[in-house]
Amino acid sequence: MNLKIGDRFPDIELPDHENQQVKLSELVGKFPFILTFYRGYW
């Protein structure tokens, strides 16, 4: 997937802290939200 500036981010689904599947669209707008990705190792 090649995202470019201005592209809409895909509505991904990931497990939350209780291991329940949650879509990104269900979280955005309900409270302050930051989505961070790390590449590589720490």
CHARMM-style PDB file with segment names, atoms N, HN, CA, C and O in Angstrom:
ATOM      1  N   MET     1       0.840  -1.167   0.000  1.00  0.00      PROA
ATOM      2  CA  MET     1       0.000   0.000   0.000  1.00  0.00      PROA
ATOM      3  C   MET     1       0.891   1.237   0.000  1.00  0.00      PROA
ATOM      4  O   MET     1       1.784   1.358   0.838  1.00  0.00      PROA
ATOM      5  N   ASN     2       0.658   2.134  -0.914  1.00  0.00      PROA
ATOM      6  HN  ASN     2      -0.068   2.035  -1.594  1.00  0.00      PROA
ATOM      7  CA  ASN     2       1.425   3.366  -1.007  1.00  0.00      PROA
ATOM      8  C   ASN     2       0.518   4.548  -0.724  1.00  0.00      PROA
ATOM      9  O   ASN     2      -0.243   4.977  -1.591  1.00  0.00      PROA
ATOM     10  N   LEU     3       0.599   5.076   0.492  1.00  0.00      PROA
ATOM     11  HN  LEU     3       1.218   4.728   1.197  1.00  0.00      PROA
ATOM     12  CA  LEU     3      -0.181   6.253   0.853  1.00  0.00      PROA
ATOM     13  C   LEU     3       0.586   7.503   0.454  1.00  0.00      PROA
ATOM     14  O   LEU     3       1.807   7.571   0.592  1.00  0.00      PROA
ATOM     15  N   LYS     4      -0.136   8.474  -0.036  1.00  0.00      PROA
ATOM     16  HN  LYS     4      -1.128   8.419  -0.149  1.00  0.00      PROA
ATOM     17  CA  LYS     4       0.451   9.756  -0.410  1.00  0.00      PROA
ATOM     18  C   LYS     4      -0.215  10.841   0.424  1.00  0.00      PROA
ATOM     19  O   LYS     4      -1.310  10.638   0.948  1.00  0.00      PROA
ATOM     20  N   ILE     5       0.429  11.975   0.547  1.00  0.00      PROA
ATOM     21  HN  ILE     5       1.318  12.140   0.122  1.00  0.00      PROA
ATOM     22  CA  ILE     5      -0.152  13.093   1.283  1.00  0.00      PROA
ATOM     23  C   ILE     5      -1.508  13.417   0.695  1.00  0.00      PROA
ATOM     24  O   ILE     5      -1.645  13.572  -0.519  1.00  0.00      PROA
ATOM     25  N   GLY     6      -2.507  13.518   1.547  1.00  0.00      PROA
ATOM     26  HN  GLY     6      -2.396  13.392   2.533  1.00  0.00      PROA
ATOM     27  CA  GLY     6      -3.866  13.817   1.113  1.00  0.00      PROA
ATOM     28  C   GLY     6      -4.733  12.589   0.921  1.00  0.00      PROA
ATOM     29  O   GLY     6      -5.953  12.706   0.808  1.00  0.00      PROA
ATOM     30  N   ASP     7      -4.108  11.385   0.882  1.00  0.00      PROA
ATOM     31  HN  ASP     7      -3.116  11.291   0.974  1.00  0.00      PROA
ATOM     32  CA  ASP     7      -4.885  10.150   0.759  1.00  0.00      PROA
ATOM     33  C   ASP     7      -5.623   9.857   2.059  1.00  0.00      PROA
ATOM     34  O   ASP     7      -5.168  10.226   3.141  1.00  0.00      PROA
ATOM     35  N   ARG     8      -6.738   9.207   1.941  1.00  0.00      PROA
ATOM     36  HN  ARG     8      -7.108   8.908   1.062  1.00  0.00      PROA
ATOM     37  CA  ARG     8      -7.491   8.774   3.115  1.00  0.00      PROA
ATOM     38  C   ARG     8      -6.845   7.507   3.672  1.00  0.00      PROA
ATOM     39  O   ARG     8      -6.500   6.588   2.928  1.00  0.00      PROA
ATOM     40  N   PHE     9      -6.690   7.478   5.006  1.00  0.00      PROA
ATOM     41  HN  PHE     9      -6.970   8.224   5.610  1.00  0.00      PROA
ATOM     42  CA  PHE     9      -6.087   6.316   5.645  1.00  0.00      PROA
ATOM     43  C   PHE     9      -7.102   5.176   5.637  1.00  0.00      PROA
ATOM     44  O   PHE     9      -8.280   5.414   5.902  1.00  0.00      PROA
ATOM     45  N   PRO    10      -6.681   3.944   5.341  1.00  0.00      PROA
ATOM     46  CA  PRO    10      -7.611   2.812   5.320  1.00  0.00      PROA
ATOM     47  C   PRO    10      -8.242   2.561   6.694  1.00  0.00      PROA
ATOM     48  O   PRO    10      -7.613   2.807   7.723  1.00  0.00      PROA
ATOM     49  N   ASP    11      -9.460   2.081   6.704  1.00  0.00      PROA
ATOM     50  HN  ASP    11      -9.971   1.881   5.868  1.00  0.00      PROA
ATOM     51  CA  ASP    11     -10.169   1.786   7.938  1.00  0.00      PROA
ATOM     52  C   ASP    11      -9.730   0.417   8.441  1.00  0.00      PROA
ATOM     53  O   ASP    11     -10.423  -0.582   8.243  1.00  0.00      PROA
ATOM     54  N   ILE    12      -8.575   0.382   9.093  1.00  0.00      PROA
ATOM     55  HN  ILE    12      -8.013   1.192   9.254  1.00  0.00      PROA
ATOM     56  CA  ILE    12      -8.011  -0.885   9.564  1.00  0.00      PROA
ATOM     57  C   ILE    12      -8.714  -1.364  10.829  1.00  0.00      PROA
ATOM     58  O   ILE    12      -9.360  -0.582  11.527  1.00  0.00      PROA
ATOM     59  N   GLU    13      -8.583  -2.639  11.112  1.00  0.00      PROA
ATOM     60  HN  GLU    13      -8.058  -3.274  10.546  1.00  0.00      PROA
ATOM     61  CA  GLU    13      -9.166  -3.243  12.306  1.00  0.00      PROA
ATOM     62  C   GLU    13      -8.058  -3.951  13.075  1.00  0.00      PROA
ATOM     63  O   GLU    13      -7.354  -4.802  12.531  1.00  0.00      PROA
ATOM     64  N   LEU    14      -7.911  -3.587  14.354  1.00  0.00      PROA
ATOM     65  HN  LEU    14      -8.482  -2.895  14.797  1.00  0.00      PROA
ATOM     66  CA  LEU    14      -6.857  -4.144  15.199  1.00  0.00      PROA
ATOM     67  C   LEU    14      -7.423  -4.482  16.572  1.00  0.00      PROA
ATOM     68  O   LEU    14      -8.466  -3.952  16.955  1.00  0.00      PROA
ATOM     69  N   PRO    15      -6.749  -5.362  17.324  1.00  0.00      PROA
ATOM     70  CA  PRO    15      -7.217  -5.672  18.675  1.00  0.00      PROA
ATOM     71  C   PRO    15      -6.897  -4.534  19.640  1.00  0.00      PROA
ATOM     72  O   PRO    15      -5.848  -3.899  19.537  1.00  0.00      PROA
ATOM     73  N   ASP    16      -7.817  -4.281  20.583  1.00  0.00      PROA
ATOM     74  HN  ASP    16      -8.669  -4.798  20.667  1.00  0.00      PROA
ATOM     75  CA  ASP    16      -7.593  -3.271  21.614  1.00  0.00      PROA
ATOM     76  C   ASP    16      -6.934  -3.910  22.838  1.00  0.00      PROA
ATOM     77  O   ASP    16      -6.492  -5.057  22.779  1.00  0.00      PROA
ATOM     78  N   HSD    17      -6.869  -3.172  23.937  1.00  0.00      PROA
ATOM     79  HN  HSD    17      -7.228  -2.240  23.984  1.00  0.00      PROA
ATOM     80  CA  HSD    17      -6.196  -3.658  25.146  1.00  0.00      PROA
ATOM     81  C   HSD    17      -6.911  -4.844  25.782  1.00  0.00      PROA
ATOM     82  O   HSD    17      -6.332  -5.532  26.622  1.00  0.00      PROA
ATOM     83  N   GLU    18      -8.177  -5.098  25.391  1.00  0.00      PROA
ATOM     84  HN  GLU    18      -8.648  -4.539  24.708  1.00  0.00      PROA
ATOM     85  CA  GLU    18      -8.917  -6.264  25.888  1.00  0.00      PROA
ATOM     86  C   GLU    18      -9.017  -7.360  24.828  1.00  0.00      PROA
ATOM     87  O   GLU    18      -9.795  -8.303  24.971  1.00  0.00      PROA
ATOM     88  N   ASN    19      -8.226  -7.228  23.766  1.00  0.00      PROA
ATOM     89  HN  ASN    19      -7.594  -6.462  23.649  1.00  0.00      PROA
ATOM     90  CA  ASN    19      -8.161  -8.173  22.660  1.00  0.00      PROA
ATOM     91  C   ASN    19      -9.465  -8.248  21.851  1.00  0.00      PROA
ATOM     92  O   ASN    19      -9.740  -9.261  21.208  1.00  0.00      PROA
ATOM     93  N   GLN    20     -10.260  -7.178  21.885  1.00  0.00      PROA
ATOM     94  HN  GLN    20     -10.036  -6.356  22.407  1.00  0.00      PROA
ATOM     95  CA  GLN    20     -11.475  -7.081  21.072  1.00  0.00      PROA
ATOM     96  C   GLN    20     -11.139  -6.337  19.781  1.00  0.00      PROA
ATOM     97  O   GLN    20     -10.434  -5.329  19.819  1.00  0.00      PROA
ATOM     98  N   GLN    21     -11.625  -6.813  18.658  1.00  0.00      PROA
ATOM     99  HN  GLN    21     -12.198  -7.632  18.627  1.00  0.00      PROA
ATOM    100  CA  GLN    21     -11.360  -6.174  17.375  1.00  0.00      PROA
ATOM    101  C   GLN    21     -12.101  -4.835  17.303  1.00  0.00      PROA
ATOM    102  O   GLN    21     -13.300  -4.763  17.574  1.00  0.00      PROA
ATOM    103  N   VAL    22     -11.375  -3.783  16.935  1.00  0.00      PROA
ATOM    104  HN  VAL    22     -10.402  -3.842  16.714  1.00  0.00      PROA
ATOM    105  CA  VAL    22     -11.938  -2.441  16.851  1.00  0.00      PROA
ATOM    106  C   VAL    22     -11.479  -1.805  15.552  1.00  0.00      PROA
ATOM    107  O   VAL    22     -10.301  -1.874  15.203  1.00  0.00      PROA
ATOM    108  N   LYS    23     -12.413  -1.183  14.833  1.00  0.00      PROA
ATOM    109  HN  LYS    23     -13.370  -1.127  15.116  1.00  0.00      PROA
ATOM    110  CA  LYS    23     -12.067  -0.469  13.609  1.00  0.00      PROA
ATOM    111  C   LYS    23     -11.612   0.942  13.952  1.00  0.00      PROA
ATOM    112  O   LYS    23     -12.099   1.552  14.904  1.00  0.00      PROA
ATOM    113  N   LEU    24     -10.683   1.445  13.171  1.00  0.00      PROA
ATOM    114  HN  LEU    24     -10.287   0.950  12.398  1.00  0.00      PROA
ATOM    115  CA  LEU    24     -10.172   2.793  13.352  1.00  0.00      PROA
ATOM    116  C   LEU    24     -11.310   3.814  13.318  1.00  0.00      PROA
ATOM    117  O   LEU    24     -11.310   4.764  14.101  1.00  0.00      PROA
ATOM    118  N   SER    25     -12.263   3.630  12.431  1.00  0.00      PROA
ATOM    119  HN  SER    25     -12.263   2.858  11.795  1.00  0.00      PROA
ATOM    120  CA  SER    25     -13.375   4.573  12.290  1.00  0.00      PROA
ATOM    121  C   SER    25     -14.259   4.621  13.540  1.00  0.00      PROA
ATOM    122  O   SER    25     -14.957   5.611  13.759  1.00  0.00      PROA
ATOM    123  N   GLU    26     -14.238   3.566  14.361  1.00  0.00      PROA
ATOM    124  HN  GLU    26     -13.670   2.762  14.183  1.00  0.00      PROA
ATOM    125  CA  GLU    26     -15.024   3.547  15.594  1.00  0.00      PROA
ATOM    126  C   GLU    26     -14.371   4.375  16.699  1.00  0.00      PROA
ATOM    127  O   GLU    26     -15.042   4.754  17.660  1.00  0.00      PROA
ATOM    128  N   LEU    27     -13.087   4.659  16.579  1.00  0.00      PROA
ATOM    129  HN  LEU    27     -12.543   4.352  15.798  1.00  0.00      PROA
ATOM    130  CA  LEU    27     -12.351   5.374  17.612  1.00  0.00      PROA
ATOM    131  C   LEU    27     -12.186   6.857  17.323  1.00  0.00      PROA
ATOM    132  O   LEU    27     -12.277   7.679  18.235  1.00  0.00      PROA
ATOM    133  N   VAL    28     -11.948   7.205  16.079  1.00  0.00      PROA
ATOM    134  HN  VAL    28     -11.875   6.537  15.339  1.00  0.00      PROA
ATOM    135  CA  VAL    28     -11.655   8.584  15.704  1.00  0.00      PROA
ATOM    136  C   VAL    28     -12.864   9.468  15.978  1.00  0.00      PROA
ATOM    137  O   VAL    28     -13.988   9.138  15.598  1.00  0.00      PROA
ATOM    138  N   GLY    29     -12.620  10.595  16.641  1.00  0.00      PROA
ATOM    139  HN  GLY    29     -11.707  10.863  16.949  1.00  0.00      PROA
ATOM    140  CA  GLY    29     -13.666  11.562  16.917  1.00  0.00      PROA
ATOM    141  C   GLY    29     -14.338  11.389  18.266  1.00  0.00      PROA
ATOM    142  O   GLY    29     -15.072  12.279  18.696  1.00  0.00      PROA
ATOM    143  N   LYS    30     -14.114  10.272  18.950  1.00  0.00      PROA
ATOM    144  HN  LYS    30     -13.519   9.549  18.600  1.00  0.00      PROA
ATOM    145  CA  LYS    30     -14.747  10.048  20.250  1.00  0.00      PROA
ATOM    146  C   LYS    30     -13.909  10.636  21.390  1.00  0.00      PROA
ATOM    147  O   LYS    30     -14.455  11.010  22.428  1.00  0.00      PROA
ATOM    148  N   PHE    31     -12.601  10.718  21.204  1.00  0.00      PROA
ATOM    149  HN  PHE    31     -12.158  10.414  20.361  1.00  0.00      PROA
ATOM    150  CA  PHE    31     -11.697  11.263  22.211  1.00  0.00      PROA
ATOM    151  C   PHE    31     -10.391  11.596  21.499  1.00  0.00      PROA
ATOM    152  O   PHE    31     -10.209  11.196  20.350  1.00  0.00      PROA
ATOM    153  N   PRO    32      -9.472  12.321  22.151  1.00  0.00      PROA
ATOM    154  CA  PRO    32      -8.194  12.615  21.493  1.00  0.00      PROA
ATOM    155  C   PRO    32      -7.536  11.323  21.004  1.00  0.00      PROA
ATOM    156  O   PRO    32      -7.494  10.333  21.734  1.00  0.00      PROA
ATOM    157  N   PHE    33      -7.035  11.331  19.798  1.00  0.00      PROA
ATOM    158  HN  PHE    33      -7.070  12.135  19.204  1.00  0.00      PROA
ATOM    159  CA  PHE    33      -6.575  10.103  19.165  1.00  0.00      PROA
ATOM    160  C   PHE    33      -5.245  10.333  18.464  1.00  0.00      PROA
ATOM    161  O   PHE    33      -5.090  11.281  17.695  1.00  0.00      PROA
ATOM    162  N   ILE    34      -4.282   9.449  18.741  1.00  0.00      PROA
ATOM    163  HN  ILE    34      -4.408   8.678  19.366  1.00  0.00      PROA
ATOM    164  CA  ILE    34      -2.985   9.468  18.053  1.00  0.00      PROA
ATOM    165  C   ILE    34      -2.705   8.055  17.578  1.00  0.00      PROA
ATOM    166  O   ILE    34      -2.753   7.107  18.361  1.00  0.00      PROA
ATOM    167  N   LEU    35      -2.413   7.917  16.294  1.00  0.00      PROA
ATOM    168  HN  LEU    35      -2.374   8.687  15.658  1.00  0.00      PROA
ATOM    169  CA  LEU    35      -2.057   6.622  15.724  1.00  0.00      PROA
ATOM    170  C   LEU    35      -0.591   6.699  15.324  1.00  0.00      PROA
ATOM    171  O   LEU    35      -0.209   7.529  14.498  1.00  0.00      PROA
ATOM    172  N   THR    36       0.230   5.829  15.914  1.00  0.00      PROA
ATOM    173  HN  THR    36      -0.081   5.156  16.585  1.00  0.00      PROA
ATOM    174  CA  THR    36       1.668   5.868  15.685  1.00  0.00      PROA
ATOM    175  C   THR    36       2.143   4.509  15.190  1.00  0.00      PROA
ATOM    176  O   THR    36       1.726   3.465  15.691  1.00  0.00      PROA
ATOM    177  N   PHE    37       3.019   4.545  14.202  1.00  0.00      PROA
ATOM    178  HN  PHE    37       3.357   5.393  13.794  1.00  0.00      PROA
ATOM    179  CA  PHE    37       3.662   3.337  13.697  1.00  0.00      PROA
ATOM    180  C   PHE    37       5.161   3.476  13.879  1.00  0.00      PROA
ATOM    181  O   PHE    37       5.735   4.536  13.630  1.00  0.00      PROA
ATOM    182  N   TYR    38       5.784   2.400  14.313  1.00  0.00      PROA
ATOM    183  HN  TYR    38       5.317   1.539  14.515  1.00  0.00      PROA
ATOM    184  CA  TYR    38       7.233   2.372  14.459  1.00  0.00      PROA
ATOM    185  C   TYR    38       7.800   1.405  13.438  1.00  0.00      PROA
ATOM    186  O   TYR    38       7.268   0.315  13.231  1.00  0.00      PROA
ATOM    187  N   ARG    39       8.874   1.813  12.810  1.00  0.00      PROA
ATOM    188  HN  ARG    39       9.306   2.699  12.978  1.00  0.00      PROA
ATOM    189  CA  ARG    39       9.527   0.954  11.823  1.00  0.00      PROA
ATOM    190  C   ARG    39      10.854   0.473  12.406  1.00  0.00      PROA
ATOM    191  O   ARG    39      11.650   1.269  12.904  1.00  0.00      PROA
ATOM    192  N   GLY    40      11.074  -0.803  12.339  1.00  0.00      PROA
ATOM    193  HN  GLY    40      10.428  -1.450  11.935  1.00  0.00      PROA
ATOM    194  CA  GLY    40      12.350  -1.350  12.791  1.00  0.00      PROA
ATOM    195  C   GLY    40      12.338  -1.710  14.261  1.00  0.00      PROA
ATOM    196  O   GLY    40      11.284  -1.948  14.851  1.00  0.00      PROA
ATOM    197  N   TYR    41      13.508  -1.746  14.834  1.00  0.00      PROA
ATOM    198  HN  TYR    41      14.364  -1.552  14.355  1.00  0.00      PROA
ATOM    199  CA  TYR    41      13.691  -2.162  16.225  1.00  0.00      PROA
ATOM    200  C   TYR    41      14.018  -0.979  17.084  1.00  0.00      PROA
ATOM    201  O   TYR    41      14.485   0.049  16.596  1.00  0.00      PROA
ATOM    202  N   TRP    42      13.770  -1.123  18.384  1.00  0.00      PROA
ATOM    203  HN  TRP    42      13.390  -1.959  18.781  1.00  0.00      PROA
ATOM    204  CA  TRP    42      14.101  -0.055  19.356  1.00  0.00      PROA
ATOM    205  C   TRP    42      15.526  -0.148  19.749  1.00  0.00      PROA
ATOM    206  OT1 TRP    42      15.998   0.656  20.553  1.00  0.00      PROA
TER     207      TRP     42
END
